[in-house]
Amino acid sequence: MKQLSTLRKRATVVVAVVLAACLFFVAAAITRIKPAAAEIDDYENWTKTVSISNSQFADTGAGDIPAPNNWTGASVIEGIGAAVKSGVLKLDEYDESNKDNYNLDIYEEYKTKAPESPFGHGSDPSKPGYYEGTNRNVLLINADNKRATFGYTSDSFTLAPNSYYKISVWAKTGHISSNSGASIVVNGVTEKSAGFKGTVITSSDASGEMKGWENYTLYIETSEYKTAAATLSLQLGSDKENSLTNGYVMFDNIVATEITSKAYFSAIKGASTNDHIAVVSALESTSYMAGGTLDVPTDFGTVSGDPTTHKDVINAYNGIQKENIYGLEKQLYAPFERGETENKVFIVSTYDKNNKQFADGYGYIESKPFELKRYAYYRISAWYNGDSVEGGDGINAVLRYKHKNNPDSDDYTEAAATGLAVSTENYNHNGWSELALYVKGSDIADGYEAVLRLGLGSEKNTSKGVAMFDEVKIREITPAEYNDNSSSATKAVTIDTFTDSTGITNGSFNAVGSYDKLEYDERGDLKTPLAPSGWTKYTTAEVGTEGYSLVGVSTDDAVSGIVPVSEINPVEDWGNVLKLSSSTETAFCYRSSDFTASASSYNKLSVSLTASDLKGYGANLVLKRGGKVVATIEKITKTGVYTFYIKGGAADSTMCVELWLGLNDRSQNTTKLASGTVYFTEVAYKTDSTEDEFNAKAEQYKHDRSSDVVKYGVNSAAVSLGTEDLTLYDSYDNDDAYKTPYNWSLSKGSGVVKYGVDEIEGALVLHNVTKTYSSVTLDNTFALEADKYYKFSVQVKTSFSEEAIADEKAVGAYVKLTNGDYRFDFKSTSVTVDSITDNDAYRTYNFYIKAPSSATTTAIVLGLGDSAKTNKNIEGKVYIKNIALEDISNVDYEELTKDLKDDENLIDEYSMRVNLAASAADDSNADNADDSATDSATDTQSHELAWWLIPSILLAVAVVIAVVGSIIKKAIENKPKKVDKKKHASYDRRMVNNNAGAKSADKSAEKPQDDFEKFNDAEEVPSDKVTETSGEATDEANVTDEAIKAEDATASENATDEANEANAEEVVENADETATEATEEVKPEDAADKKANLDEFDD
């Protein structure tokens, strides 16, 4: 036995060793296996399926001729062809019952035969007409004896840039009109749809294997850098002129695949539409960089690197063999195989043939210098591939640029893209990848030049491996193309690095906006200026200034936009200016992006400009807040710096500034036109002004603007965005005695109303020239802090005729707050002193305000008449000035209002309480009242439904009791007990009769009822109501006795919880003895009663 055991052990060890060795060699073999992609040497036969939704027309809607899902049917020429018979024809369901839906039997070939297709005949490739994945549905368009054009367009599908595709469509036509045909075109790849336009006409034998169907193929070459959202259109007729046709066309079996460049160029070589092949190319006509084919290195530039690195141009037409002097591990081909006999690429390799390994090194080819034109955007591209690349900068492309005035010939700024990844999954270009540098030329200077360096490693960061380059191109693109694609570029390069610190977006005009194309004249200058970034041009019809005319003014002779600063200063060649010019009178402007005037701040907005032969109304500056004018500096004809001094209001204000040649007016835009040229050199916003500076400038501005001679030469204006000091008005409005205020809004009836600032009175006047109603509201609001007290005062004066004053129905003047109904009404403000009446006196009205618990604002409304009835209208004037808000104490407020009742607000004829806190509380109470009413209604419903809860509550209580009781019962039953073997041996349950338990029952009756019985609401069942056999009674009594014994034992244990273990055991033994005695004394009827009660409890 020992020998056998030993043999078994040895055999086990041997088997384990053999298995381990097998696993080791399998693992080693697995680790030596390369990815499948790495073994691909020839990409020619590679394809990838492109999904076009419902390309077999399997999914349809409902109807006599169901429409194909994921395709949209429409007339090719709007309004023509909607009555055609079109949709999905299910060939297997075509019969006498539905053929009238299609109306194909109007054609000779279908009078006795059903339409047929070679597709969808099962899954056996050996059968005629077998095509995997096809069905028996075709797309039909039948002109139905009319000349029409109609088609279906697929949902969009994505075509990647730098890729090649093949879309195959089968078609069958009949009875097509001469000079017309069906169409298969692709949309969204080129600017217009392209493909077979009206040239799809089949002539095959309908009795042949293909049933008269013919295959048409689109070969597509996509853009170098734009992803196309393409669609496919299948049409009867086309969008060409005179393309309406009779007859029908059927389409089927659409297959789209991505293919390689070699397959694409092989297929289209010498092909024509007669071969049922159409070529759709979206490839841009991008120029090669000088020598960019890399056929001759010196044509491109210079080759350099360390001496031991291979740096060659080789012909890759038949592929570059592996295991050559370059150390290639696989055969590589050029990225494009167009069929040329030569296809050269530049290769860099650090392979040491003697040591048969790659060493560290570097090498590159660098282009000749090329110009980066001012304002221009570029896409510079090249194709690259590599093998066994490790360490350092790897495969890299570096753009090196400098300004021509830089005296150091080698002082270049470098923008490098290093560690370029090689992906063998780019099957459509033989595993090559494209690198693309997106370059934003300088906006502020001419004369930048650059060189492009392509290489492996660098002098400072050497690498190992092989790198190859080909097809180096450079192309100017638009700003939009740059913005759309630069985020996915290999490297995005911006030549300018300056930061605009003017405080206004592009306030220095050194950033160009978008354009379609740069066009130059014979001297190399731009034909037209460019749009400035961050600024928007407006005409008088577009600017939309509130209160001003929208009548358009011709700008046909206007020239505007960014130009080099050298246009006004020939010795300066860094920077731009914004030019507005016109040889004839005009008016237009550029508006800035928004900027913020912070609350309670002091700021300056300065505009620097150069005037050149300005005539008419000259240049003009308009400052706006929220779309409304708040200040202007007008009729500028001299070079200089013009400044707005801005005092912030109670809250932040959103501002903008407009730079005008000419200006809009309030009538027909004829009074403020201008010609000549103005150059804006900078717009700067600074927040470092002071209160003293503002007050000084405001005082000066008040003086200057009051003089018609001085105001047109003013070079500064002061504007307060806070409390109303009646300085915000149009100083240049000469049409009336009243100057239009910038920050008051007018509302009026149908009568004639004038309003504005009376400079002599120093007040705002509202004038109902005829009987009507009107009001003006202050746009500036006054901030009220939470729980504060204020005195808001205004001075007013009225001017009514005696007739108007005597008219009791006419409502005179009023002044009120925008918060609630706090209002003073009056007709006369005259003051009589010593029997002398002063009708020109101003009365002061005071609002004493208690602010609510949260911050708010208020403003003033001045009005005349009432809109309720025409007899409440009035003719006359009311003036307002000295509008002021000042803090007061709560003591002052309480003293002034202490005698007022809750529903009273008028302190006296000229003073009023404004308790906004009470108003807010009333609003809150109203809301709470609504909530209370809702709650009350809910409570009422709850009380009405309360009786439904009673059974649920009782049931819940019963369930809880049952669960607790069950747990206690289980615990008692499972508790181990100390058993007296002697007693146990003498006890025989079968010997217990019904009479034996009488004594125990009597003892139980003397004890208080247990907790379970307290919760037993069920009625006890008398023993005489219980019917059972004597045997059953005995057994059930015994069961009941067991429960009673358990309860008694539990009671004994609870009574001795804090006793020691010995005492506890003694108690348990006594309990056992007591239980035994109880068994002997219990009566049958008592036991039955007890059982009935327990059974009810259990239920």
BAZA-894215 format. One record per residue (C-alpha): y, z, x; residue in one letter. Coordinates in steps of 0.25 Angstrom, whole numbers, plus 5000, padded with zeros to 4 digits. Example, Ala and Ser with C-alpha at 12.3 -4.5 7.8 and 13.67 -1.06 7.14 Angstrom:
# BAZA-894215
498250315049a499650295055s
//
This chain:
# BAZA-894215
500050005000m501050035011k500749905018q501049825005l502249905003s502749875017t502449725015l503249725002r504449785009k504349685021r504249565011a505449615003t506349625016v505949485020v506249425007v507649495007a507949445021v507549305017v508449315004l509649365012a509449255022a509449155011c510749215005l511449215018f511149065020f511549025006v512849105008a513149035021a512848905015a513748935003i514948975012t514748845020r514948755007i516348705006k517048674993p516648544986a518148494987a518048515002a516948415003e517648304995i517948185005d518248074995d519148114983y519047964977e518147994965n518748124961w519348134947t519848244938k519848244922t521148244915v521148304901s521748224890i521648304877s520648234867n520448114876s519248074868q519948094854f518848194850a519848294844d520548244831t521348284819g521048254805a521348134796g520747994793d521047954808i521148094815p522248104826a521748144840p522048284844n522948294856n523548154854w524848124847t524947994839g526247924838a526947794837s527247734851v528547674846i529147774837e529047734822g527947624824i526547644822g526347764814a525447694803a524347654813v522947704811k522747804822s521847914827g520447954831v519347854826l518047924826k517047804828l515847884824d516447914810e517047774808y516447714795d516747654782e517247784776s518447794786n518647664793k519947634784d520547754791n520647674804y520847534797n520047464809l519347374800d520547284799i520147234813y519047134813e518147214823e518147334814y517847264801k516347284802t516247374814k516747514817a517547534830p516747574842e516947644855s516047654868p516247804869f515547924863g514147864863h513347994866g513148054880s512147964886d512747884898p511747774897s512247734884k513247624882p514647674881g514347814886y515647894890y515448034892e516348124884g516848024874t516648024859n516747924847r518247944844n519347844848v520847844846l521247734836l522647674834i522647554824n523847484820a523247454807d523847314805n525247354810k525947334823r526147474828a526147564840t525447704840f524847794850g524247934853y524748024865t523848124871s524248274874d524848284888s523948304901f524448334915t524448244926l524648304940a525648254950p525148164962n523848134954s523148014949y522447994935y521647894927k521647894912i520647804905s520747764891v519847674883w520447584872a520047474862k521147384855t521147284844g522047184838h523247224847i524447134845s524847044856s525747094867n525347234864s524147334865g523747474866a524347574876s523747684885i524947764892v525147894899v526447964897n527148074905g526748014919v527847914921t529147914914e528647824903k527247804898s526347714906a524947644905g524447544896f525647504887k525147404877g524147344886t522847414881v522147294874i520647284874t519747164873s518347204877s517147164868d517047264857a515547234857s515347274872g514947404877e516347464877m516647414863k517947344867g518547474873w519247464887e519647564897n521147584901y521547674913t522847734917l522947774932y524047874934i524747924946e525648044944t526948094950s527048154963e527548284958y527648284943k526548334933t526448244921a526148284907a525448154903a525048104890t524147984886l524547884875s523647784868l524347684860q524247564851l525447474856g526447534866s527847584868d528247444873k529147354866e528447264855n527147354857s526747364842l525347314840t524247284829n522847324831g522147454836y521747534848v520747634851m520747734863f519547824868d518947894880n520247944888i519847994902v520948044911a520648084926t521348124939e520948034950i521148024965t522247934972s521247844977k520547824964a521947794958y522447694968f521047624968s521147614953a522547554952i522447464964k522647324958g522447374944a523247324931s523347344916t522347234915n521347314922d521647424911h522247504922i523647564921a524347634932v525347754929v526047804941s527147914941a527147924956l528647934960e529147824970s529247934981t529647884995s528847915007y529647995017m529847905029a528547885035g527947975024g526647895024t526347955037l525747825042d526647825055v526947965059p528247925066t528747855053d528747995047f529248075058g528648155069t527248225072v527248355080s526348475082g525548535093d524848445102p523348475098t523548445084t523148315078h524348245071k523948105067d524147995056v522747945052i522247845041n521647925030a521247795021y519747815024n519847965025g520048055037i518648085042q518148225044k517748295057e518748205065n519748245075i520548315064y519448405060g519348375046l518248435038e518248325027k518648185026q520148175021l520848055014y522348025012a522948074999p523247934993f522247824994e523047704989r522047604995g522847575008e522147545021t522847655028e523247795023n523747875034k523948025034v524548125045f523548225050i523748355058v522448425063s522248545073t520848505075y520248525089d519148425090k518648485103n518448625097n518148565083k519148665077q520548665072f521548735081a522948785078d524048685078g525148615070y525648475068g526548405059y527248275055i528748285052e529648185045s530848115049k532148185044p532548145030f533748175021e533848275010l534948225001k535948324995r535648364981y534248294982a532848344978y531648304986y530048304985r529448284998i527948264998s526748245007a525248245005w524348335014y522948375016n522248465026g520948525031d520548655038s521948705038v522148845043e523248935047g524748925050g525648835042d524448745038g524848615031i526348615030n527548535026a528948575031v530348525026l531348545037r532748515034y534248535039k535648485037h536048375046k537248445051n536348555057n536548525072p535148585076d534248465074s533048555072d533648665063d532848635051y532548725039t531048715035e530448725022a528948735025a527648725016a526548775024t525048805021g524948685012l523548695005a522548585005v521748564992s520548474992t520648474977e521748364977n520748264974y521748154969n522348154983h521048174992n521348314993g522748304998w523948384993s525448354991e526548444997l527848424990a529148484995l530248484985y531648484992v533048514986k534048454994g535348514997s536448524986d537548564996i537448475008a537048335012d536348305025g535048385025y533848315032e532348365032a531048335039v529648355033l528548415042r527048405038l526048475046g524948575049l525348705055g526648725062s527048765076e527248915072k526048915062n524948825067t523748785059s522348735059k521748615052g522148475047v523348425039a523648285034m524948235027f525248105020d526248035010e527548105013v528548075002k530048114999i530648094985r531948144979e531748214966i532648264955t533048414953p532248424941a531048364948e531248464959y531448584949n530148544942d529248524954n529748604966s529048734961s527748664964s528148604977a527448634990t528848674995k530248674988a531448664998v532848684994t533848645005i535048725000d534948875002t536348924998f536549024987t537649004977d538449134976s539549094967t538949174955g538949054947i537648964946t537948854956n539348894957g539448824970s538948694964f537948684976n536648664967a536448534960v535848524946g534848424941s534948274942y534048144940d534348074952k535348074964l536047944965e536947904977y538047804980d538147714992e538747825000r537647914997g538448004988d537948044974l538347954963k538548064954t538748214955p537648304952l537548414941a537748564947p536648654944s537048774935g538148694929w538148614916t539048504913k539748494899y540648394892t541648444881t540648404870a539548484877e540248614882v540248684868g541448784871t541748864859e543148824853g543248704861y543148554857s541748484858l542448344858v541748264870g542648204881v542148094889s541548114903t541247974907d542147974919d541748114923a540948144936v540448284938s539448364946g539148414960i539648344972v539648384987p540848464991v541248355001s541848274989e543048374989i542948415004n542348315013p542148405025v541248505017e539848455015d539148585009w539248614994g539548544981n540648544971v540648514956l541448394952k542048364939l542848234939s543348124929s544248004930s544548024916t544948144907e543748224903t543248364901a541848414905f541348544912c540248614920y539748744915r539248854924s537948934921s538249064915d538649184923f538949334919t540149414918a539649554918s540249664909a541549734914s541549644927s542649574934y542249434939n542849304944k542449164942l543049064952s543048914951v543448834963s543748684961l544448564967t545348484959a545448334961s546448254953d546248334941l547148284929k547248324914g546748454911y546048474925g544848564928a544548684919n543748814920l543148884907v542549014907l541549044896k540849164890r539649134881g540148994879g541549034875k542749014884v543449144889v544349084900a544848954906t545648904917i546148764914e546848634919k546448664933i547048554942t547048614956k546048654966t545748804967g544948924963v545048964948y544549104944t544149174931f544249324932y543249384922i543149524916k541849554911g541649604896g540949714890a539649644892a539149534902d539649394898s538949264901t539949164907m540049024912c541148934917v541448784914e542148694925l542948584918w543648454920l544548444908g544248544897l543848544882n544848594872d544848644858r545248514851s544748374855q544548394870n545748304873t546748404879t546048454892k545448334898l545548304913a545148204924s545048214939g544048294948t543748444950v542748494960y542248634957f541748694970t541348834966e541248924954v541049074958a540849204949y541149334956k541049474950t541849544960d543249544953s543949674949t544649724937e546049724945d545849574949e545449544934f546649614928n547549544938a547049404936k547049434921a548549464921e548849344929q548049254920y548749314908k550049274914h549649134919d548949094906r550149114898s550949014905s550648864902d551148824916v550348924924v549048934916k548648794920y548748834935g547948964933v546848984943n546249114936s545949174923a545549314918a544549334907v544149464901s542749464894l542949604888g543949664879t544849564872e546249554879d546549424872l546649344886t545449264883l546049144877y546348994880d547648994888s547648844888y547548824873d548848764869n548648714855d549048834848d549848964850a548549034850y547649034862k546249024858t545449154862p544149134870y543449264864n543749264849w542949184839s543649134826l543049134812s543849074801k543849014787g544248874784s545748894785g546648874798v546448984808v547048994822k546749104832y547049134846g547849214856v549349224854d549849234869e551149284864i550549394855e549449424865g548549434853a547449354846l547949294833v547149244821l547949154812h547449104798n548448984797v547948964783t547249064773k545849084778t545049194785y544749204800s544349304811s544149304826v543149394833t543249434847l542049384856d542249494866n541549624862t541949764865f540749854870a540549984863l539650084871e538650164864a539250294857d540650274862k541950274854y543050164855y544450124849k544449974847f545949934844s546649804841v548049764838q548249664826v549449604819k549449514807t550449404802s550249374787f551249314777s551749404766e550949324756e549649354764a549949494765i550249504750a548849434747d547949554744e546749474743k546949404757a546249484768v547249504780g546849524794a545749614799y545149664812v543749714813k542649754823l541349664824t540549794822n540449824807g541549824796d542649894804y543949814800r545449834798f546049744788d547649714788f548649624784k549949684790s550049744804t551549764803s552149894808v553349964801t554150064809v555450124803d555450024792s555349904802i554049824801t553449754813d552549634808n552249594822d551649734825a550149744829y549349854822r548249924830t546849944824y545850034829n544350044828f543750174833y542350144836i541150234838k540050154845a538550164841p537450224849s537250084856s538249994863a538849884855t540049794855t541249764846t542349664844a543549634835i543749534824v545049484819l545149424805g546049364794l545649344779g544249354774d543249254771s542649314758a543649244749k544749144751t545849234745n545549334756k545949234767n547349244773i548349174782e549049244793g548849294807k548249424814v548449454829y547549544837i547749604851k547449724860n546049734857i545549854864a544349954864l544450084870e543550214871d543850334863i543150474863s542250514852n543250624849v544350524846d543450444837y542950574829e544450614828e544850484822l543750474813t543450614809k544050604795d543350474791l542150484781k540850414785d541250294777d542650284782e543050214795n544550184793l545350294801i546750234797d547350104794e547150064808y545950144813s544450134810m543250204813r542050114819v540850194819n539850104825l538850214828a538850244813a538650104809s537450094819a536850224813a537050164799d536350044803d535250124809s535150214797n535050094789a533850044797d533250184797n533450184782a532650054781d531550114790d531550244781s531350164769a530250084775t529650214780d529750274766s529150164759a528050174770t527850324767d527850294752t526750194754q525950294763s526050404753h525550314742e524350284750l524050424756a522950444746w522150334753w522150414765l521350534759i519950474759p520250424773s520650554778i519450634772l518550524778l519150534791a518950694791v517550674786a517150574798v517850674808v517050784803i515750704802a515950664817v516250794822v515050854814g514150754819s514550784834i514350934832i513050914825k512550824836k513050914847a512251034840i510950954839e510950904853n511351044859k510151094867p509651234862k508851344868k507551354861v506651474860d505351414862k504651524855k505451514842k505351364843h503851364844a503751454832s504751374824y504151264815d505151184807r503951144797r503751284794m505151314789v505151304773n506351294764n506451444761n506451484776a507951444777g508451534766a508951644775k509651554784s510351484772a510851614768d511451644781k512051514782s512751534768a513351664774e513951594786k515251514785p515151364783q515151284795d516251184798d515551064794f515451124780e516951154779k517151004780f516050964770n516850924758d515650874751a515050954739e513851034742e512550994736v511851114729p510351124734s509851104720d510450964720k509650924733v508250864730t507250854741e505750874744t505351004750s504950944763g506350874764e507051004760a506351074771t506650974782d508050954777e508251104777a507751114791n508751004795v509851084789t509351204796d509451134809e510851104806a511151244802i510551294815k511351204823a512651244817e512251394819d511951364833a513251294835t514051414829a513351504838s513651424850e515151414846n515251564845a514751584859t515451474867d516051564877e514851644879a513951634892n512751544893e511751654890a512451694878n512551554873a511051534874e510851664867e511751624855v510951484854v509651564854e510151654843n510651534835a509351464836d508651594831e509651604819t509451454816a507951484816t508151594806e509051514797a507951404796t506951514791e507951564780e508651434775v508351394760k508051254756p509151244746e510151304756d509751204766a509751094756a511251134752d511551134767k510951004769k511750934758a513050994763n512750944777l512250804772d513650794765e514350824777f513550724785d513950624775d
//
